């Protein structure tokens, strides 16, 4: 089934048979028929059997992408013609929002309503944004140099590899590959082994939109096999990895050996700075929603809450009542606000961090723990936790990646800035104050790729979103500079 008909497509039928790789426009089994299983985080039960790509399969995918780059019209067609196909792809994504949100909810565990309201439509809009940006970009730029006619021309790199994490599988595919495709590259995607399903559906939609076979390839599999084979492959021209700093280092080392440029979008330990003139109740509600979004599995969310001493008690009280009152449940339940974390491994990680934090002296304003959900006793549910204390505590330092926030207090502006900038991460922070001059001043001094004022987790198209320090290097996403990341510049000179 290469085409997806929403009326005929049955999710249960899709999940009931082994799901194959997508290489060169064909759905193919992995070498030796190898497979792996994924679980529904909400039930803890079997969800799907998926082809487990081996190094030979990654070779085949890279070869298919190279063949498509060299022999199909994709890289040579006018940018406006590629934009038409990318708009068609975005329309198909919108038309299949319900299907994609259902798959995403079952695969990740997140509330289906969140996936349908944000993840899927934002990915579609990302394709439209880069389609339009590329269609209006000047492909040739003249140089004013004496005695010569000279110019630069933008060319696609060739084959681009992508390794994506499990927290926002479809959204991050959109954020990652849209600029690469708009620039005329071909791609090989290695999705996370916990959540490979929506990327495989994306490949089918891309070809249904008219994108030539081989332009989009997907090789699901384990990180140590498929991921390692892709990041170390000498046949790719550009690499992008989204995930942890620990794995990011390994990917960068592998790419470095082949001199392949790599973009790293890594973790975060975001801070929210709340001054004494903050609207405490609304800020507490906003930050409680941010830290529990996707069960806290969001790299840019604010998990360090720096609160002015004058308003700390009122803020903590409101945050505890808000977080404690949220509905924890199965992602398919429309009333669910917090779904499960992605796996039992991740649940153990989150619970372990909370226990260690308390052992180190943190005060537990909201203790967290295992959440019991009626009818889903085998799911991977976690209660939100709010801790507080010294800045050296483990939960003040490390990225927990769960619904856990840590409160610290400050007395003045300089102390708050020092607390925020003490972290080795640098992804996203927010400043909360009715004094916009102060908020602006502080936002610009916080060391990160992004600062927000009186809000957290804002992702408008056209504003670059990326990190520094342990949070990444090599570029960001969502801005015009990301399109430039996927062009190589070539100069041409003719003496006069």
Secondary structure as the mmCIF struct_conf table of DSSP 4:
data_model
#
loop_
_struct_conf.conf_type_id
_struct_conf.id
_struct_conf.beg_label_comp_id
_struct_conf.beg_label_asym_id
_struct_conf.beg_label_seq_id
_struct_conf.end_label_comp_id
_struct_conf.end_label_asym_id
_struct_conf.end_label_seq_id
BEND BEND1 UNK A 3 UNK A 3
TURN_TY1_P TURN_TY1_P1 UNK A 6 UNK A 8
HELX_RH_AL_P HELX_RH_AL_P1 UNK A 11 UNK A 16
BEND BEND2 UNK A 17 UNK A 17
HELX_LH_PP_P HELX_LH_PP_P1 UNK A 18 UNK A 18
STRN STRN1 UNK A 19 UNK A 19
HELX_LH_PP_P HELX_LH_PP_P2 UNK A 20 UNK A 20
STRN STRN2 UNK A 21 UNK A 23
TURN_TY1_P TURN_TY1_P2 UNK A 24 UNK A 25
STRN STRN3 UNK A 26 UNK A 28
HELX_LH_PP_P HELX_LH_PP_P3 UNK A 29 UNK A 30
HELX_RH_3T_P HELX_RH_3T_P1 UNK A 31 UNK A 33
STRN STRN4 UNK A 35 UNK A 40
TURN_TY1_P TURN_TY1_P3 UNK A 41 UNK A 44
STRN STRN5 UNK A 45 UNK A 51
HELX_RH_AL_P HELX_RH_AL_P2 UNK A 55 UNK A 71
BEND BEND3 UNK A 72 UNK A 73
TURN_TY1_P TURN_TY1_P4 UNK A 74 UNK A 76
BEND BEND4 UNK A 77 UNK A 77
HELX_RH_AL_P HELX_RH_AL_P3 UNK A 79 UNK A 95
TURN_TY1_P TURN_TY1_P5 UNK A 96 UNK A 96
HELX_RH_AL_P HELX_RH_AL_P4 UNK A 97 UNK A 108
HELX_RH_AL_P HELX_RH_AL_P5 UNK A 112 UNK A 114
HELX_RH_PI_P HELX_RH_PI_P1 UNK A 115 UNK A 119
HELX_RH_AL_P HELX_RH_AL_P6 UNK A 120 UNK A 135
TURN_TY1_P TURN_TY1_P6 UNK A 136 UNK A 136
BEND BEND5 UNK A 137 UNK A 137
BEND BEND6 UNK A 139 UNK A 139
STRN STRN6 UNK A 140 UNK A 143
TURN_TY1_P TURN_TY1_P7 UNK A 146 UNK A 147
STRN STRN7 UNK A 148 UNK A 156
BEND BEND7 UNK A 158 UNK A 158
STRN STRN8 UNK A 159 UNK A 163
BEND BEND8 UNK A 166 UNK A 168
HELX_RH_AL_P HELX_RH_AL_P7 UNK A 169 UNK A 182
TURN_TY1_P TURN_TY1_P8 UNK A 183 UNK A 184
STRN STRN9 UNK A 186 UNK A 190
TURN_TY1_P TURN_TY1_P9 UNK A 193 UNK A 194
BEND BEND9 UNK A 195 UNK A 195
HELX_RH_AL_P HELX_RH_AL_P8 UNK A 197 UNK A 208
TURN_TY1_P TURN_TY1_P10 UNK A 209 UNK A 210
HELX_LH_PP_P HELX_LH_PP_P4 UNK A 211 UNK A 212
TURN_TY1_P TURN_TY1_P11 UNK A 213 UNK A 214
BEND BEND10 UNK A 215 UNK A 215
STRN STRN10 UNK A 216 UNK A 218
HELX_RH_PI_P HELX_RH_PI_P2 UNK A 223 UNK A 227
HELX_RH_AL_P HELX_RH_AL_P9 UNK A 228 UNK A 231
TURN_TY1_P TURN_TY1_P12 UNK A 232 UNK A 232
TURN_TY1_P TURN_TY1_P13 UNK A 234 UNK A 235
BEND BEND11 UNK A 237 UNK A 237
STRN STRN11 UNK A 238 UNK A 242
BEND BEND12 UNK A 243 UNK A 243
HELX_RH_AL_P HELX_RH_AL_P10 UNK A 245 UNK A 257
TURN_TY1_P TURN_TY1_P14 UNK A 258 UNK A 259
STRN STRN12 UNK A 261 UNK A 265
STRN STRN13 UNK A 270 UNK A 274
TURN_TY1_P TURN_TY1_P15 UNK A 276 UNK A 277
BEND BEND13 UNK A 278 UNK A 278
HELX_RH_AL_P HELX_RH_AL_P11 UNK A 280 UNK A 292
HELX_RH_3T_P HELX_RH_3T_P2 UNK A 293 UNK A 296
TURN_TY1_P TURN_TY1_P16 UNK A 299 UNK A 300
BEND BEND14 UNK A 301 UNK A 301
STRN STRN14 UNK A 302 UNK A 308
HELX_RH_3T_P HELX_RH_3T_P3 UNK A 309 UNK A 311
HELX_RH_AL_P HELX_RH_AL_P12 UNK A 312 UNK A 324
TURN_TY1_P TURN_TY1_P17 UNK A 325 UNK A 325
BEND BEND15 UNK A 326 UNK A 326
HELX_LH_PP_P HELX_LH_PP_P5 UNK A 327 UNK A 327
STRN STRN15 UNK A 328 UNK A 328
TURN_TY1_P TURN_TY1_P18 UNK A 331 UNK A 332
BEND BEND16 UNK A 333 UNK A 333
TURN_TY1_P TURN_TY1_P19 UNK A 334 UNK A 335
BEND BEND17 UNK A 337 UNK A 337
STRN STRN16 UNK A 338 UNK A 338
BEND BEND18 UNK A 342 UNK A 342
HELX_RH_AL_P HELX_RH_AL_P13 UNK A 344 UNK A 359
TURN_TY1_P TURN_TY1_P20 UNK A 360 UNK A 361
STRN STRN17 UNK A 363 UNK A 370
HELX_LH_PP_P HELX_LH_PP_P6 UNK A 371 UNK A 372
TURN_TY1_P TURN_TY1_P21 UNK A 374 UNK A 375
TURN_TY1_P TURN_TY1_P22 UNK A 377 UNK A 378
BEND BEND19 UNK A 379 UNK A 379
STRN STRN18 UNK A 382 UNK A 388
TURN_TY1_P TURN_TY1_P23 UNK A 391 UNK A 392
BEND BEND20 UNK A 393 UNK A 393
HELX_RH_AL_P HELX_RH_AL_P14 UNK A 394 UNK A 397
BEND BEND21 UNK A 398 UNK A 398
BEND BEND22 UNK A 402 UNK A 403
STRN STRN19 UNK A 404 UNK A 410
BEND BEND23 UNK A 411 UNK A 412
HELX_RH_AL_P HELX_RH_AL_P15 UNK A 413 UNK A 421
TURN_TY1_P TURN_TY1_P24 UNK A 422 UNK A 422
BEND BEND24 UNK A 423 UNK A 424
BEND BEND25 UNK A 427 UNK A 427
STRN STRN20 UNK A 428 UNK A 432
BEND BEND26 UNK A 434 UNK A 434
HELX_RH_AL_P HELX_RH_AL_P16 UNK A 436 UNK A 445
BEND BEND27 UNK A 446 UNK A 446
BEND BEND28 UNK A 448 UNK A 449
STRN STRN21 UNK A 450 UNK A 453
BEND BEND29 UNK A 454 UNK A 454
BEND BEND30 UNK A 456 UNK A 456
TURN_TY1_P TURN_TY1_P25 UNK A 461 UNK A 462
BEND BEND31 UNK A 463 UNK A 463
STRN STRN22 UNK A 465 UNK A 465
HELX_RH_3T_P HELX_RH_3T_P4 UNK A 469 UNK A 471
STRN STRN23 UNK A 472 UNK A 473
BEND BEND32 UNK A 474 UNK A 474
STRN STRN24 UNK A 477 UNK A 477
BEND BEND33 UNK A 478 UNK A 479
HELX_RH_AL_P HELX_RH_AL_P17 UNK A 480 UNK A 485
TURN_TY1_P TURN_TY1_P26 UNK A 486 UNK A 486
STRN STRN25 UNK A 487 UNK A 495
#
